[in-house]
Amino acid sequence: MTVEAPMPMSYFDLGGQGLIGLFQRLPIACMLVHAENYKVLAINEAFRRLFGWSDQQVVGHPSAELSLWVTLNQWEMLCGAMSCQGRLDQSELELRCSDDSLRSCLIYAEPVEINGEACRLLMVHDISDRVASEKALKRSENKFAALFRGAPDPCMLFEKRTAKIADVNRSFTEVFGYEPTEVVGKTAPELGFWRFPEKREAVIAKLMREGRLRNEPIDFFARDGRVLHCEVSSNFVMVGEERCTLSTLKDVSERKRIEARIKHQAYHDALTGLPNRLLLSDRMRQHLALGERHNLTCALLFFDLDHFKRINDSLGHTCGDAVLHEVGRRLRAHVRKADTVARLGGDEFVVLLAGLSGNAEQVAEQVRRTAMQLLDAVASPVCIEGHSLQLGCSVGVALAGEHGDTAEELLKHADTALYGVKASGRNSIAFFEPQMQVAVSQRLLLESELRRALEEQEFRLFYQPQLDTRARQIIGAEALLRWQHPQKGLVGPGVFMHVLEESGMILQTGQWVLQEAVRFVAHLLDRGCVSADTFSISINISPRQFRQRDFVAQVAAAVHGQSIPPQCLKLEITEGIVIDNVDDTVDKMHELRVMGVRFAIDDFGTGYSSLSYLKRLPVDLLKIDQSFIRDCAGEGSDAEIVRAIISMARSLKLDLIAEGVETAEQFAFLQQEDCHVYQGYYFSPAVAPEAFCAFLGPLAASERLALP
Ligand SMILES: Nc1nc2c(ncn2[C@@H]2O[C@@H]3COP(=O)(O)O[C@H]4[C@@H](O)[C@H](n5cnc6c(=O)[nH]c(N)nc65)O[C@@H]4COP(=O)(O)O[C@H]3[C@H]2O)c(=O)[nH]1
């Protein structure tokens, strides 16, 4: 660009002093150019300030050559417009400053005549700030739109003015099922998707008051009618010129469902779905507090199914579970809505009767009546898996106020009362009495004494002979547990066996019995008292003991440890063990049978199903239960049962022992029915090992056998 000397100010002089002054003072940047040669005639102060160009750099130069233009096109375009229309309506372009920065400008041009010369007055309006903020706005609008559309949670945009839905995002459509066309332009009430529309006003008031909402729990209906639990966050945004409410509706239904399930699990019994101990205690506390205020009282009924263990053992856990389910259902069906039926575990149910009124006698009578109804409800026969079962139950009752003031106390006392019912025969009701506490204490004392007995090795094994009268021989003995109590003397298993089983101590005790019995056989064999071909020791195996994973290994270790022939050991199991888990039982029995150990089914005939599984089991011997032997010589049906068992054993080629033979009549009957192996007081009770050895003496045996 050739730099020429600036044009003399005479141009303006010609126009008069007032014009130049005005030109220079104009607040808008101006440039005066010649209309023909387009040389710059003058620039004003605002121009210099805006672009930083000096008079020397601009004035006198051909306009086209100014560094002001970012491209040559710009000037050519302006020129073209000016020569066409003689003027230039606003044209928006970017112009360069002396420091190389760019400014967004609107340019206008007006023809002016100065000193008779046609000129163009270019006025430049700086709109850089506006353009920058428009750009920023555009950018943020684009960003907002992108965020809105792509947000993972459902979003809605409402016009604040009209409350109409302006837009919804993709996630909204996915979760709520509405297409944008179905909702845009409608208000929320028109859409009818609030589950509780009456809450809407309060929520809007909160939004107005606080300027925003944060995780407000609101339930909506999806398009298909499903209820969606949402957490709504809202705030105000400007979208273009419009003030809007942006709401994010986070669907927390799944989380709520999981939370509800976890809460339900924490407070309910998994099998029956009834409240558990935790929820029961909570409800009791509530009722006790309410009762005080409204002069009402409540009662706690502790239920325990009689002989449930037998059902579980003989028919299996699935059947046991179904029974528990049915009992829970029946109890629930016979109490009022305000009452609570809870299951504490096992076969223990608790009913909380709430809102009772009247004097102490009236309340007690009311509770007794309800308890009787519940007892009857449980007692009506139930058919499960083809088995018709008659259930019985015992109920212990504690009345609030009279028998305790706290949930814990009432529960404890109802449990104690239940213990009282069980101790005095089952299938009835008992209210708590302070002396019942004594029985409970005794049970606890017995358990701790048994633990001590185990440690102090106070258990003994007694042996009851088993005789074959045809072979005139003692063919075995049943090992029976005794407790040599330091003060009470010899105690039989009837007193403590249930405590050993309930407490789990039977596992340790059972293992001791196994080892001790095997040691005794080894001793007898060593001393030549018995022959391995004809003699075996029977031991009772409890269900818990048999179910142990390593039961087979325990037996093997005992047999090998004493090097006895395995056939000298006979394991007595009950039908209950078998039915509880037939596959596991069959597997274990086979493993032991392969080893040489033999099996007897104890108490045969008393279980729920006797025959169906017998063929699958490697059983050697059936023991006819003593309850059938007791009356077998009489007129009743027991004789028929014994005959049936004998003929069945014969057809299945199983050995047979009649257990509990006490009288000559029983003995005669059995002999007549061709049953020749016996165990019973008629021959001998269980005796200490030394006495048994003496009994084995050939003389003693034959004398005894000669008795009948
Ligand atoms: N009325 C009468 N009873 C007779 C007669 N002959 C034998 N008995 C008794 O009948 C029971 C037979 O044992 P069980 O049926 O296996 O019944 C046993 C068995 O189920 C259990 N038991 C005993 N010892 C053990 C053991 O070491 N382990 C396990 N798991 N249970 C045992 O305790 C139950 C009772 O044992 P005991 O009191 O020793 O009672 C024994 C025995 O003394 C008789 O002629 N008349």
The ligand as an SDF file (V2000), in Angstrom:
LIG
                    3D

 46 52  0  0  0  0  0  0  0  0999 V2000
  -40.9860 -100.7780   78.1990 N   0  0  0  0  0  0  0  0  0  0  0  0
  -39.9920 -101.5070   77.7310 C   0  0  0  0  0  0  0  0  0  0  0  0
  -38.8980 -100.9150   77.2780 N   0  0  0  0  0  0  0  0  0  0  0  0
  -37.8910 -101.6960   76.8170 C   0  0  0  0  0  0  0  0  0  0  0  0
  -37.9580 -103.0870   76.8280 C   0  0  0  0  0  0  0  0  0  0  0  0
  -36.7860 -103.5610   76.3070 N   0  0  0  0  0  0  0  0  0  0  0  0
  -36.0590 -102.5010   76.0100 C   0  0  0  0  0  0  0  0  0  0  0  0
  -36.6990 -101.3410   76.3080 N   0  0  0  0  0  0  0  0  0  0  0  0
  -36.2660  -99.9800   76.1210 C   0  0  0  0  0  0  0  0  0  0  0  0
  -36.6340  -99.5590   74.8310 O   0  0  0  0  0  0  0  0  0  0  0  0
  -35.6800  -98.6740   74.3090 C   0  0  0  0  0  0  0  0  0  0  0  0
  -35.1680  -99.2140   73.0320 C   0  0  0  0  0  0  0  0  0  0  0  0
  -34.4100  -98.3210   72.4030 O   0  0  0  0  0  0  0  0  0  0  0  0
  -34.9140  -97.4430   71.2440 P   0  0  0  0  0  0  0  0  0  0  0  0
  -36.2160  -97.8600   70.7070 O   0  0  0  0  0  0  0  0  0  0  0  0
  -33.7980  -97.3720   70.2600 O   0  0  0  0  0  0  0  0  0  0  0  0
  -35.1130  -95.9990   71.9430 O   0  0  0  0  0  0  0  0  0  0  0  0
  -34.0590  -95.3490   72.4980 C   0  0  0  0  0  0  0  0  0  0  0  0
  -33.3460  -94.4700   71.5210 C   0  0  0  0  0  0  0  0  0  0  0  0
  -34.2790  -93.8920   70.6410 O   0  0  0  0  0  0  0  0  0  0  0  0
  -32.7660  -93.4130   72.4120 C   0  0  0  0  0  0  0  0  0  0  0  0
  -31.3720  -93.7260   72.6500 N   0  0  0  0  0  0  0  0  0  0  0  0
  -30.8060  -94.4740   73.6200 C   0  0  0  0  0  0  0  0  0  0  0  0
  -29.4810  -94.4880   73.4830 N   0  0  0  0  0  0  0  0  0  0  0  0
  -29.1780  -93.7690   72.3950 C   0  0  0  0  0  0  0  0  0  0  0  0
  -27.9620  -93.4090   71.7160 C   0  0  0  0  0  0  0  0  0  0  0  0
  -26.8580  -93.8140   72.0820 O   0  0  0  0  0  0  0  0  0  0  0  0
  -28.0820  -92.6040   70.6110 N   0  0  0  0  0  0  0  0  0  0  0  0
  -29.2740  -92.1730   70.1760 C   0  0  0  0  0  0  0  0  0  0  0  0
  -29.3040  -91.4100   69.1120 N   0  0  0  0  0  0  0  0  0  0  0  0
  -30.4170  -92.4750   70.7740 N   0  0  0  0  0  0  0  0  0  0  0  0
  -30.3820  -93.2720   71.8720 C   0  0  0  0  0  0  0  0  0  0  0  0
  -33.4600  -93.4000   73.6050 O   0  0  0  0  0  0  0  0  0  0  0  0
  -34.5310  -94.3190   73.5120 C   0  0  0  0  0  0  0  0  0  0  0  0
  -34.8310  -94.8880   74.8410 C   0  0  0  0  0  0  0  0  0  0  0  0
  -33.7780  -95.6130   75.2950 O   0  0  0  0  0  0  0  0  0  0  0  0
  -33.8970  -96.4200   76.6190 P   0  0  0  0  0  0  0  0  0  0  0  0
  -34.5300  -95.5860   77.6710 O   0  0  0  0  0  0  0  0  0  0  0  0
  -32.5760  -97.0370   76.8990 O   0  0  0  0  0  0  0  0  0  0  0  0
  -34.9480  -97.4990   76.2580 O   0  0  0  0  0  0  0  0  0  0  0  0
  -34.5950  -98.5650   75.3780 C   0  0  0  0  0  0  0  0  0  0  0  0
  -34.7580  -99.8400   76.1430 C   0  0  0  0  0  0  0  0  0  0  0  0
  -34.2530  -99.7730   77.4530 O   0  0  0  0  0  0  0  0  0  0  0  0
  -39.1330 -103.7070   77.3000 C   0  0  0  0  0  0  0  0  0  0  0  0
  -39.2790 -104.9230   77.3420 O   0  0  0  0  0  0  0  0  0  0  0  0
  -40.1240 -102.8900   77.7520 N   0  0  0  0  0  0  0  0  0  0  0  0
  1  2  1  0
  2  3  2  0
  2 46  1  0
  3  4  1  0
  4  5  2  0
  4  8  1  0
  5  6  1  0
  5 44  1  0
  6  7  2  0
  7  8  1  0
  8  9  1  0
  9 10  1  0
  9 42  1  0
 10 11  1  0
 11 12  1  0
 11 41  1  0
 12 13  1  0
 13 14  1  0
 14 15  2  0
 14 16  1  0
 14 17  1  0
 17 18  1  0
 18 19  1  0
 18 34  1  0
 19 20  1  0
 19 21  1  0
 21 22  1  0
 21 33  1  0
 22 23  1  0
 22 32  1  0
 23 24  2  0
 24 25  1  0
 25 26  1  0
 25 32  2  0
 26 27  2  0
 26 28  1  0
 28 29  1  0
 29 30  1  0
 29 31  2  0
 31 32  1  0
 33 34  1  0
 34 35  1  0
 35 36  1  0
 36 37  1  0
 37 38  2  0
 37 39  1  0
 37 40  1  0
 40 41  1  0
 41 42  1  0
 42 43  1  0
 44 45  2  0
 44 46  1  0
M  END
$$$$
